[in-house]
Amino acid sequence: MQNELEKETAKQFDEVVKKCRDLFIKKAKDYGNSWRVLRSTSVTDQLFIKAQRIRTIDNLGTKKIDESIESEFIGIINYCIIGMIQLRLAGDQNLELQIENVTDYFDKNIDETKSLMLAKNHDYGEAWRDMRLSSITDMILMKLMRIKQIEDNEGKTLVSEGIDANFKDIVNYSIFALIKLNY
């Protein structure tokens, strides 16, 4: 049985995802499927840039670009979804997707990611709530370094989770960060 804190996390997760999904769909309507041209490595590098900006702002205590850390975490979530969709569509040369298909892909990946979060959150006992935001950012950067290594190894791993699992972990850490920032 889910305890009250786990229920609250699930509710907050859904609220954060709603904001991310709304933005994702609006950008899909504005830009179409331009992201379909991105190779896996380009998605990873874009994620790295966003996470590194968060870390730099945290380290310096200031920023010169008027974009919030919250918007960077939302961007990380949405780029991870793009990465997961690209993995599912590997080899598919069709760059055009109907908005309904994009929405379905977003929802399917988020549902899988939420299920993973609920299972891990149960086992770890809401430990993320005691983490510092800086540690969450570092975990995201570590996961990105893992993805880069897997990409450099042409997707082959000996005993480790693959790229998709790391994307899901990054989404969950980013959602935890947004919960910590906004609730």
KOLDO-234833 format. One record per residue (C-alpha): residue number from 1; residue in three letters; x, y, z. Coordinates in pm, 1 decimal, padded with zeros to 6 digits, always signed. Example, Ala and Ser with C-alpha at 12.3 -4.5 7.8 and 13.67 -1.06 7.14 Angstrom:
<sites>
    nr   rest       east      north         up
     1    ALA   +01230.0   -00450.0   +00780.0
     2    SER   +01367.0   -00106.0   +00714.0
</sites>
This chain:
<sites>
    nr   rest       east      north         up
     1    MET   +00000.0   +00000.0   +00000.0
     2    GLN   +00128.2   +00342.4   -00091.6
     3    ASN   +00194.1   +00566.9   +00203.6
     4    GLU   +00082.5   +00930.0   +00201.6
     5    LEU   +00422.0   +01069.2   +00101.5
     6    GLU   +00443.8   +00830.9   -00195.4
     7    LYS   +00095.0   +00942.4   -00303.0
     8    GLU   +00204.0   +01304.8   -00274.0
     9    THR   +00511.4   +01232.7   -00486.9
    10    ALA   +00293.8   +01067.3   -00753.4
    11    LYS   +00061.0   +01370.5   -00754.3
    12    GLN   +00350.6   +01617.3   -00776.0
    13    PHE   +00509.7   +01405.8   -01050.5
    14    ASP   +00189.8   +01433.3   -01253.9
    15    GLU   +00172.2   +01810.2   -01202.3
    16    VAL   +00530.5   +01857.2   -01321.9
    17    VAL   +00474.4   +01626.9   -01618.5
    18    LYS   +00165.6   +01821.7   -01721.1
    19    LYS   +00375.4   +02140.4   -01754.3
    20    CYS   +00644.8   +01955.8   -01948.7
    21    ARG   +00392.7   +01782.9   -02175.4
    22    ASP   +00206.6   +02105.9   -02249.0
    23    LEU   +00531.5   +02276.9   -02350.2
    24    PHE   +00643.9   +01973.2   -02551.4
    25    ILE   +00320.6   +01968.9   -02752.5
    26    LYS   +00321.2   +02345.9   -02809.1
    27    LYS   +00678.5   +02328.4   -02937.8
    28    ALA   +00585.0   +02031.3   -03157.1
    29    LYS   +00309.5   +02244.2   -03308.9
    30    ASP   +00545.2   +02542.5   -03354.4
    31    TYR   +00850.1   +02355.7   -03483.9
    32    GLY   +00709.2   +02030.7   -03616.0
    33    ASN   +00940.9   +01735.1   -03584.4
    34    SER   +01265.3   +01922.5   -03639.2
    35    TRP   +01419.3   +01724.6   -03351.6
    36    ARG   +01388.1   +01406.6   -03559.4
    37    VAL   +01711.6   +01499.6   -03739.4
    38    LEU   +01907.2   +01478.7   -03413.2
    39    ARG   +02135.3   +01183.8   -03367.6
    40    SER   +02145.5   +01020.5   -03026.1
    41    THR   +02478.1   +01186.8   -02952.8
    42    SER   +02333.3   +01529.9   -03030.5
    43    VAL   +02047.8   +01474.0   -02785.9
    44    THR   +02297.1   +01367.6   -02520.8
    45    ASP   +02511.6   +01674.5   -02582.7
    46    GLN   +02207.7   +01904.1   -02558.7
    47    LEU   +02118.1   +01742.7   -02226.4
    48    PHE   +02475.0   +01786.5   -02107.4
    49    ILE   +02469.2   +02158.1   -02195.4
    50    LYS   +02148.3   +02211.6   -01997.3
    51    ALA   +02272.2   +02018.0   -01691.6
    52    GLN   +02610.5   +02189.2   -01703.1
    53    ARG   +02438.6   +02531.2   -01710.4
    54    ILE   +02245.4   +02439.6   -01396.6
    55    ARG   +02567.6   +02333.0   -01226.2
    56    THR   +02753.5   +02645.1   -01336.3
    57    ILE   +02478.0   +02874.3   -01207.6
    58    ASP   +02477.4   +02682.2   -00880.1
    59    ASN   +02855.2   +02713.0   -00848.3
    60    LEU   +02870.5   +03081.2   -00944.4
    61    GLY   +02550.8   +03188.7   -00772.1
    62    THR   +02461.6   +03412.6   -01065.7
    63    LYS   +02337.9   +03391.0   -01422.3
    64    LYS   +02355.0   +03625.1   -01720.3
    65    ILE   +02082.9   +03468.2   -01938.4
    66    ASP   +01726.8   +03528.3   -01826.0
    67    GLU   +01622.4   +03162.1   -01832.3
    68    SER   +01542.6   +02991.5   -01505.8
    69    ILE   +01688.3   +02672.4   -01369.2
    70    GLU   +01331.8   +02538.4   -01370.9
    71    SER   +01314.7   +02589.3   -01747.5
    72    GLU   +01642.9   +02399.7   -01785.8
    73    PHE   +01507.9   +02102.1   -01589.0
    74    ILE   +01192.8   +02107.0   -01803.8
    75    GLY   +01417.3   +02113.1   -02109.5
    76    ILE   +01611.7   +01816.1   -01975.3
    77    ILE   +01290.7   +01620.2   -01927.7
    78    ASN   +01164.6   +01699.8   -02275.6
    79    TYR   +01498.8   +01625.5   -02443.0
    80    CYS   +01510.9   +01291.4   -02260.7
    81    ILE   +01166.7   +01213.8   -02402.0
    82    ILE   +01298.7   +01308.5   -02746.8
    83    GLY   +01592.2   +01075.0   -02687.1
    84    MET   +01362.9   +00789.6   -02586.5
    85    ILE   +01140.9   +00846.9   -02890.1
    86    GLN   +01445.8   +00852.9   -03116.4
    87    LEU   +01561.6   +00521.5   -02967.2
    88    ARG   +01219.1   +00368.8   -03037.8
    89    LEU   +01226.4   +00499.2   -03393.2
    90    ALA   +01587.6   +00402.5   -03463.9
    91    GLY   +01626.2   +00329.1   -03831.9
    92    ASP   +01292.0   +00489.0   -03922.1
    93    GLN   +01371.4   +00737.5   -04196.8
    94    ASN   +01032.3   +00909.3   -04174.3
    95    LEU   +01104.0   +01242.0   -04008.1
    96    GLU   +00740.1   +01349.4   -03998.2
    97    LEU   +00515.2   +01239.2   -03714.0
    98    GLN   +00158.3   +01344.5   -03661.6
    99    ILE   +00102.1   +01544.2   -03342.9
   100    GLU   -00113.4   +01258.1   -03210.6
   101    ASN   +00176.9   +01015.6   -03256.1
   102    VAL   +00418.0   +01252.8   -03083.0
   103    THR   +00172.3   +01287.1   -02794.1
   104    ASP   +00131.2   +00910.0   -02773.5
   105    TYR   +00508.3   +00858.7   -02768.9
   106    PHE   +00545.1   +01122.7   -02497.9
   107    ASP   +00274.1   +00960.3   -02284.3
   108    LYS   +00407.7   +00606.3   -02328.1
   109    ASN   +00759.5   +00708.0   -02226.1
   110    ILE   +00635.5   +00909.3   -01927.5
   111    ASP   +00413.1   +00622.8   -01812.0
   112    GLU   +00709.7   +00383.7   -01819.9
   113    THR   +00926.4   +00640.5   -01642.5
   114    LYS   +00666.9   +00700.8   -01372.1
   115    SER   +00633.1   +00326.6   -01309.2
   116    LEU   +01009.1   +00305.9   -01263.4
   117    MET   +01002.9   +00606.2   -01029.5
   118    LEU   +00725.7   +00456.7   -00815.7
   119    ALA   +00911.3   +00126.5   -00781.9
   120    LYS   +01246.6   +00286.6   -00700.2
   121    ASN   +01087.6   +00546.4   -00474.7
   122    HIS   +00919.7   +00269.2   -00275.9
   123    ASP   +01245.8   +00080.5   -00234.9
   124    TYR   +01455.3   +00388.2   -00154.3
   125    GLY   +01197.2   +00535.6   +00081.0
   126    GLU   +01169.3   +00885.5   -00066.4
   127    ALA   +01544.5   +00939.0   -00012.3
   128    TRP   +01549.5   +01200.8   -00289.0
   129    ARG   +01359.7   +01438.3   -00060.4
   130    ASP   +01670.7   +01463.7   +00159.0
   131    MET   +01906.3   +01520.8   -00134.0
   132    ARG   +02048.6   +01860.0   -00214.6
   133    LEU   +01958.8   +02010.5   -00551.2
   134    SER   +02329.3   +02015.9   -00633.1
   135    SER   +02348.8   +01638.6   -00576.7
   136    ILE   +02052.0   +01581.8   -00805.7
   137    THR   +02227.4   +01787.3   -01074.3
   138    ASP   +02545.4   +01584.4   -01023.7
   139    MET   +02348.5   +01258.9   -01058.2
   140    ILE   +02204.2   +01384.9   -01386.6
   141    LEU   +02553.2   +01472.1   -01511.3
   142    MET   +02682.4   +01129.7   -01404.7
   143    LYS   +02398.3   +00957.8   -01593.2
   144    LEU   +02483.3   +01167.4   -01899.6
   145    MET   +02847.7   +01061.4   -01876.8
   146    ARG   +02727.5   +00701.1   -01867.9
   147    ILE   +02514.2   +00757.4   -02176.9
   148    LYS   +02809.9   +00915.0   -02357.7
   149    GLN   +03023.8   +00612.0   -02274.6
   150    ILE   +02752.8   +00372.1   -02395.7
   151    GLU   +02723.5   +00574.4   -02718.0
   152    ASP   +03102.8   +00560.8   -02759.1
   153    ASN   +03073.9   +00182.9   -02710.8
   154    GLU   +02815.8   +00175.1   -02994.2
   155    GLY   +02537.7   +00087.3   -02750.5
   156    LYS   +02708.2   -00221.7   -02614.0
   157    THR   +02721.3   -00282.1   -02239.8
   158    LEU   +02850.3   -00578.5   -02042.4
   159    VAL   +02640.5   -00555.6   -01726.9
   160    SER   +02498.3   -00204.6   -01725.0
   161    GLU   +02160.1   -00059.5   -01805.4
   162    GLY   +02122.2   +00087.8   -02149.5
   163    ILE   +02066.3   +00439.9   -02270.8
   164    ASP   +01688.0   +00424.8   -02229.0
   165    ALA   +01713.6   +00337.8   -01858.2
   166    ASN   +01953.0   +00627.8   -01802.1
   167    PHE   +01716.1   +00867.2   -01981.4
   168    LYS   +01436.1   +00752.6   -01748.9
   169    ASP   +01653.2   +00808.9   -01442.2
   170    ILE   +01742.7   +01157.5   -01566.4
   171    VAL   +01374.5   +01239.8   -01617.5
   172    ASN   +01296.6   +01124.0   -01265.4
   173    TYR   +01583.2   +01320.9   -01110.2
   174    SER   +01474.2   +01629.7   -01305.0
   175    ILE   +01117.1   +01590.2   -01184.8
   176    PHE   +01242.9   +01554.1   -00827.6
   177    ALA   +01441.5   +01876.5   -00874.4
   178    LEU   +01133.4   +02059.3   -01000.9
   179    ILE   +00928.8   +01928.1   -00707.9
   180    LYS   +01196.8   +02051.0   -00466.7
   181    LEU   +01204.5   +02391.0   -00639.0
   182    ASN   +00827.1   +02441.2   -00654.6
   183    TYR   +00659.4   +02263.2   -00362.4
</sites>
